[in-house]
Amino acid sequence: NHQVRLAARPNGLPGPDVWDHTSEPVAEPAEGHIVVQVTHVSLDPAMRGWMNDGKSYVPPVGIGEVMRALAAGRVVASKNSGFAVGDVVTGTFGVQEYAESDGAGVQTVHPTDEVDVPTYLALLGMTGMTAYFGLFDVGALKDGETVVVSGAAGAVGSVVGQLAKIKGCRVVGIAGGPEKCAWIVDELGFDAAIDYRAENVKKALRAAAPDGIDVYFDNVGGEILDAALTQLRFGARVPICGAISTYNATEVPPGPANYMSLLVNRARMEGFLVFDFVDRFGAAAKEMAGWLAEGKLRSREDVVSGQVSDFGEVLLRLFRGENTGKLVLQIA
Ligand code: NDP
């Protein structure tokens, strides 16, 4: 069982020196446990936070521990009546080829030709839930509003924009590079895209959302958040989903300078964690699966084939913007 363990806490971008590659035999599951052969590892920006010491919404990954990761796989041994050998499951299995689990938080899924395993890590997994609850609950989206989303060609952002389109909104996406901008407009039906690497975001927002922003769904923080805050409409909502632009910062990044716009516009900015909505995941996944089947939603997965040992290198793609849609490592 090949495993990737955290060897040291990174400073800035996590290089190869922070990972340890180990191997151990696959044991028989304990009573009540299952053994899962991992087939797909979810790559999430949050992983960078889990590598830091300090208090957060989950404890940090300990030095020497297998790196925490959401993943999908096949049950290969079961001493738990809830799971049979051959079941396809998702759970927090870690970056390793085989994981033993007591079944807590493990979900059985039913992939088909249309809805394959990686989609259960993307649209129908934590990613899709984040978009759904972040937009509909935290963002309190109303039909026909103007929505701006950053990280728009990423896993969460690409779903946020599509969901807003389903609700008849005007949707502007902010993403890095012309390919991503073309994809969200031409393929996903966003109304406009802003390439933050090439354009002045504040100016571009004024042109793309001339009447202002009702919901700004923030995945990136930093300067892009700051630019969006200047364009809020009266009563706007700003779900704070993430701030990837700051995750690898080695110095305290300068804060957004336009938070006063929240006051002036009686607008609300609110952080959230997808786990707050765990009781409603089932209902949301059902609704999204319906939209997926009707062709109203698309799930794009960026599936990289490789070995468990490639994890560290594949993770960096998130921070370099080399993924479009949900980044998944498929274990060959
Ligand atoms: P993505 O698929 O969006 O991948 C990350 C993307 O972020 C990259 O492709 C890149 O796209 C963009 N990016 C990287 N660095 C920067 C930067 N310095 N400035 C601007 N953009 C950058 O990842 P996810 O969809 O999984 O996650 C998106 C956000 O949602 C993250 O902030 C994550 O932490 C958060 N999240 C929060 C959850 C919650 O419960 N609150 C749950 C899940 C995710 P580009 O080329 O456009 O720069």
Boltz pocket constraint, residues with backbone or C-beta under 6 A from the ligand:
constraints:
  - pocket:
      binder: B
      contacts: [[A, 43], [A, 44], [A, 45], [A, 46], [A, 126], [A, 127], [A, 130], [A, 151], [A, 152], [A, 153], [A, 154], [A, 155], [A, 156], [A, 157], [A, 174], [A, 175], [A, 176], [A, 177], [A, 180], [A, 218], [A, 219], [A, 220], [A, 240], [A, 241], [A, 242], [A, 243], [A, 244], [A, 245], [A, 246], [A, 272], [A, 273], [A, 274], [A, 275], [A, 317], [A, 318], [A, 319], [A, 320], [A, 321], [A, 322], [A, 323], [A, 324], [A, 325], [A, 326], [A, 327]]
      max_distance: 6.0
